[in-house]
Amino acid sequence: MKKVLSIAGSDCSGGAGVQADLKTFSAHGVFGMSVIVSVVAENTSRVIGFQDVSPDMIRKQIDAVFEDIEVDAVKIGMLSCAETMEAVAEKLREYRPPWIVADPVMYAKNGDPLMDPGATDVLIKEILPLANVLTPNIPEAERITRVCVKNVDDMKSAAAAIHAMGSRFVLVKGGHASGDAVDVLFDGTEFHCFSAPRIHTKNTHGTGCTYSSAIASNLALGLPVERAVSRAKSYITGAIQHSLPIGRGHGPTNHFFDLYRNGLRKDDADYE
């Protein structure tokens, strides 16, 4: 069984963060593990607060996983401050996992901040060069590049600019745009667009966490990046389409919608 590690914050309401990552890993048939970097008190309506885990304990959690278990891919989520970013980057440079998918989480679904704005430069310096795949949404891409993103051409420009900062593949997600949900992947040479009909629902809590975890799962399973993104796009679209009206705010996506209907299966053609 392939093994995937989430390094992220914990969401006590279960829709985002480490909880969403572990559900996504399970839905893809990979063994999920976690390093919790922040404990977040949030629900579908608001972030009440969060408390960061010490850099020393973050390092020890990463050591505990890597010294004992082979890791096929790592997904990085919420990193709230510079000290957390530096601890994670230090250990990932030491252990050098084959795949790192980084989701530069800056805001919760309701707009509450989850990252110190002053840590953006450290994110660019420490985390972006480690990422085989970086998955910013439009507001995150705007903060990283300091360029306004209004359309697909702007998304392509932002992806190219972020690639120049060191990330090998950059996927700029179009969830905050209008019209069809179009995501743009740049591999350093070509742009690849992934489009799906926009699903009109408020229940989108944890979509970014889930999408990036699905990409990491598919990479661990052996798919090339473009195919891994394509399958993850299909997965997150289905999870949103079957999202759950839980809570008073933005309800969570349904991580196991396909598993509940069809059981665990695999398209062998994807893994030749």
C-alpha positions as CSV (number, residue, x, y, z in Angstrom):
1,M,0.0,0.0,0.0
2,K,1.3,3.5,-0.9
3,K,1.7,5.9,2.0
4,V,1.0,9.6,2.0
5,L,1.8,12.1,4.8
6,S,-0.2,15.3,5.5
7,I,1.6,18.2,7.2
8,A,-1.1,20.6,8.0
9,G,-3.4,22.2,10.6
10,S,-6.2,20.2,12.4
11,D,-9.8,21.2,11.7
12,C,-12.0,20.1,14.7
13,S,-15.2,20.3,12.5
14,G,-13.8,17.6,10.2
15,G,-14.2,19.3,6.8
16,A,-10.8,20.7,6.1
17,G,-7.1,20.4,7.2
18,V,-5.7,17.1,8.4
19,Q,-9.1,15.6,8.8
20,A,-10.0,16.2,5.1
21,D,-6.6,15.0,4.0
22,L,-6.9,11.7,5.8
23,K,-10.4,11.1,4.4
24,T,-9.1,11.9,0.9
25,F,-6.2,9.5,1.3
26,S,-8.6,6.7,2.4
27,A,-10.9,7.4,-0.5
28,H,-7.9,6.8,-2.8
29,G,-6.8,3.6,-1.2
30,V,-3.6,5.0,0.2
31,F,-2.4,4.9,3.9
32,G,-2.7,8.3,5.4
33,M,-0.4,9.8,8.1
34,S,-0.3,13.3,9.7
35,V,1.9,15.8,11.2
36,I,-0.2,18.5,12.9
37,V,1.4,21.9,12.9
38,S,-1.6,23.9,14.3
39,V,-4.7,23.1,16.2
40,V,-7.5,25.1,14.7
41,A,-10.8,25.8,16.5
42,E,-13.2,26.3,13.5
43,N,-16.5,25.2,12.2
44,T,-18.4,25.8,9.0
45,S,-19.1,29.5,9.9
46,R,-15.9,30.8,11.5
47,V,-12.4,30.4,12.8
48,I,-12.5,30.9,16.6
49,G,-8.7,30.7,17.0
50,F,-5.7,28.5,16.5
51,Q,-2.7,27.4,18.5
52,D,0.6,26.5,16.7
53,V,2.5,23.4,17.6
54,S,6.1,24.1,18.6
55,P,8.7,23.8,15.8
56,D,10.5,21.2,18.0
57,M,7.4,19.0,18.1
58,I,6.8,19.5,14.4
59,R,10.3,18.2,13.7
60,K,9.8,15.3,16.1
61,Q,6.5,14.3,14.4
62,I,8.2,14.3,11.0
63,D,11.2,12.3,12.3
64,A,8.8,9.8,13.9
65,V,7.1,9.1,10.5
66,F,10.2,9.1,8.3
67,E,12.5,7.1,10.5
68,D,10.1,4.2,10.5
69,I,7.8,4.4,7.4
70,E,8.6,4.9,3.7
71,V,6.7,7.9,2.5
72,D,5.5,8.0,-1.1
73,A,4.2,11.5,-1.1
74,V,3.7,14.5,1.2
75,K,0.9,17.0,1.1
76,I,1.6,20.4,2.9
77,G,-1.3,22.5,4.0
78,M,-1.7,25.3,6.5
79,L,1.6,26.6,7.7
80,S,0.7,29.6,9.9
81,C,4.0,31.3,10.6
82,A,7.7,31.6,9.5
83,E,8.9,29.3,12.3
84,T,6.6,26.5,11.2
85,M,7.6,26.9,7.6
86,E,11.3,26.7,8.5
87,A,10.9,23.6,10.6
88,V,8.9,21.8,7.9
89,A,11.3,22.8,5.1
90,E,14.4,21.7,7.2
91,K,13.0,18.2,7.7
92,L,11.7,17.8,4.1
93,R,15.1,18.8,2.8
94,E,16.6,16.1,5.1
95,Y,14.3,13.3,4.1
96,R,13.6,14.3,0.5
97,P,10.3,12.5,-0.2
98,P,9.7,11.7,-3.9
99,W,6.7,13.9,-4.2
100,I,5.7,17.1,-2.3
101,V,2.3,18.8,-3.1
102,A,2.0,22.1,-1.3
103,D,-1.3,24.0,-0.8
104,P,-0.3,27.5,0.4
105,V,-3.3,27.9,2.7
106,M,-3.8,31.6,3.7
107,Y,-7.5,31.9,4.5
108,A,-10.3,29.7,5.7
109,K,-13.4,29.4,3.5
110,N,-15.1,32.2,5.3
111,G,-12.1,34.5,4.8
112,D,-10.6,34.3,8.2
113,P,-6.7,34.4,8.0
114,L,-4.8,31.2,8.7
115,M,-1.3,32.5,7.8
116,D,0.7,35.4,9.1
117,P,0.8,37.9,6.2
118,G,4.4,38.7,7.2
119,A,5.4,35.1,6.5
120,T,4.8,35.3,2.7
121,D,8.4,35.9,1.9
122,V,9.4,32.9,4.0
123,L,6.8,30.8,2.2
124,I,8.3,31.8,-1.1
125,K,11.9,31.2,0.0
126,E,11.4,27.9,2.0
127,I,8.4,26.1,0.7
128,L,7.9,27.0,-3.0
129,P,11.3,25.5,-4.1
130,L,10.4,22.2,-2.3
131,A,7.1,21.8,-4.0
132,N,6.8,19.4,-7.0
133,V,3.3,20.7,-7.3
134,L,2.1,24.0,-5.8
135,T,-1.7,24.5,-5.7
136,P,-2.6,28.2,-5.0
137,N,-6.1,29.5,-5.5
138,I,-6.5,32.9,-7.1
139,P,-6.2,35.0,-3.9
140,E,-3.1,33.0,-2.9
141,A,-1.6,33.4,-6.3
142,E,-2.2,37.1,-6.1
143,R,-0.4,37.4,-2.8
144,I,2.5,35.3,-3.9
145,T,3.0,37.2,-7.2
146,R,1.6,40.6,-6.1
147,V,-0.3,40.6,-9.5
148,C,-4.1,40.9,-9.9
149,V,-5.6,37.7,-11.4
150,K,-8.9,38.3,-13.3
151,N,-9.1,35.7,-16.1
152,V,-7.4,32.5,-17.5
153,D,-4.6,34.5,-19.1
154,D,-3.8,36.1,-15.8
155,M,-3.9,32.6,-14.2
156,K,-1.3,31.5,-16.8
157,S,0.9,34.5,-16.0
158,A,0.7,33.9,-12.3
159,A,1.5,30.2,-12.8
160,A,4.6,31.1,-14.8
161,A,5.7,33.6,-12.3
162,I,5.4,31.1,-9.4
163,H,7.2,28.5,-11.4
164,A,10.1,30.9,-11.7
165,M,10.2,31.0,-7.9
166,G,11.1,27.3,-7.8
167,S,8.0,25.1,-7.9
168,R,8.3,22.4,-10.5
169,F,4.6,22.4,-11.4
170,V,2.1,25.1,-10.5
171,L,-1.7,24.6,-10.5
172,V,-3.6,27.9,-10.2
173,K,-7.1,27.0,-9.2
174,G,-10.1,29.0,-10.5
175,G,-12.6,28.3,-7.8
176,H,-12.8,32.0,-7.0
177,A,-13.5,33.0,-10.6
178,S,-16.9,33.0,-12.5
179,G,-18.1,30.6,-15.2
180,D,-16.8,27.1,-15.5
181,A,-14.3,26.0,-12.8
182,V,-11.0,26.2,-14.8
183,D,-7.7,25.3,-13.2
184,V,-4.4,26.1,-15.0
185,L,-1.3,23.8,-14.7
186,F,2.1,25.0,-15.8
187,D,4.9,22.5,-16.2
188,G,7.6,25.0,-17.2
189,T,6.9,24.6,-20.9
190,E,3.2,24.1,-21.5
191,F,0.0,25.1,-19.9
192,H,-2.8,22.5,-19.3
193,C,-6.3,23.6,-18.5
194,F,-8.7,21.5,-16.5
195,S,-12.4,22.5,-16.7
196,A,-15.6,21.4,-15.0
197,P,-19.0,22.9,-14.8
198,R,-19.3,25.2,-11.7
199,I,-21.4,23.7,-9.0
200,H,-23.6,26.3,-7.3
201,T,-23.4,25.4,-3.7
202,K,-22.2,27.1,-0.5
203,N,-20.9,23.7,0.8
204,T,-17.3,24.0,-0.3
205,H,-15.4,23.8,3.1
206,G,-12.1,22.1,2.6
207,T,-12.1,21.9,-1.2
208,G,-8.5,23.1,-1.5
209,C,-7.3,20.7,1.1
210,T,-9.1,17.8,-0.5
211,Y,-8.0,18.7,-4.1
212,S,-4.3,18.8,-3.1
213,S,-4.5,15.6,-1.1
214,A,-6.1,13.9,-4.1
215,I,-3.2,15.0,-6.3
216,A,-0.7,13.7,-3.7
217,S,-2.6,10.4,-3.5
218,N,-2.5,9.9,-7.3
219,L,1.1,10.8,-7.5
220,A,1.9,8.3,-4.8
221,L,-0.1,5.7,-6.8
222,G,2.3,6.3,-9.8
223,L,0.4,8.6,-12.1
224,P,2.2,11.4,-14.0
225,V,1.4,14.9,-12.8
226,E,-1.0,15.9,-15.6
227,R,-3.0,12.7,-15.1
228,A,-2.9,13.0,-11.3
229,V,-4.3,16.5,-11.5
230,S,-7.0,15.3,-14.0
231,R,-8.2,12.5,-11.7
232,A,-8.0,14.8,-8.7
233,K,-10.1,17.4,-10.5
234,S,-12.8,14.7,-11.2
235,Y,-12.7,13.6,-7.6
236,I,-13.1,17.1,-6.1
237,T,-15.9,17.9,-8.6
238,G,-17.8,14.9,-7.5
239,A,-17.1,15.6,-3.8
240,I,-18.5,19.1,-4.3
241,Q,-21.5,17.9,-6.3
242,H,-22.4,15.5,-3.4
243,S,-21.4,18.0,-0.7
244,L,-23.0,17.8,2.7
245,P,-25.4,20.4,4.2
246,I,-23.7,20.2,7.6
247,G,-23.5,23.2,9.9
248,R,-24.8,26.8,9.5
249,G,-22.1,28.0,7.2
250,H,-20.1,26.4,4.4
251,G,-20.7,22.7,4.7
252,P,-18.0,20.1,3.8
253,T,-17.5,18.2,0.6
254,N,-18.4,14.5,0.6
255,H,-15.0,12.7,0.5
256,F,-16.5,9.2,0.2
257,F,-19.4,9.8,-2.3
258,D,-18.0,7.4,-4.8
259,L,-16.9,4.8,-2.3
260,Y,-20.4,4.7,-0.8
261,R,-21.9,4.0,-4.2
262,N,-19.4,1.7,-5.9
263,G,-16.9,0.4,-3.4
264,L,-13.1,0.7,-3.8
265,R,-11.9,0.1,-7.3
266,K,-9.1,1.1,-9.6
267,D,-8.8,1.8,-13.3
268,D,-5.8,-0.4,-14.1
269,A,-5.2,1.5,-17.3
270,D,-4.1,4.5,-15.2
271,Y,-1.4,2.5,-13.4
272,E,0.3,0.6,-16.1
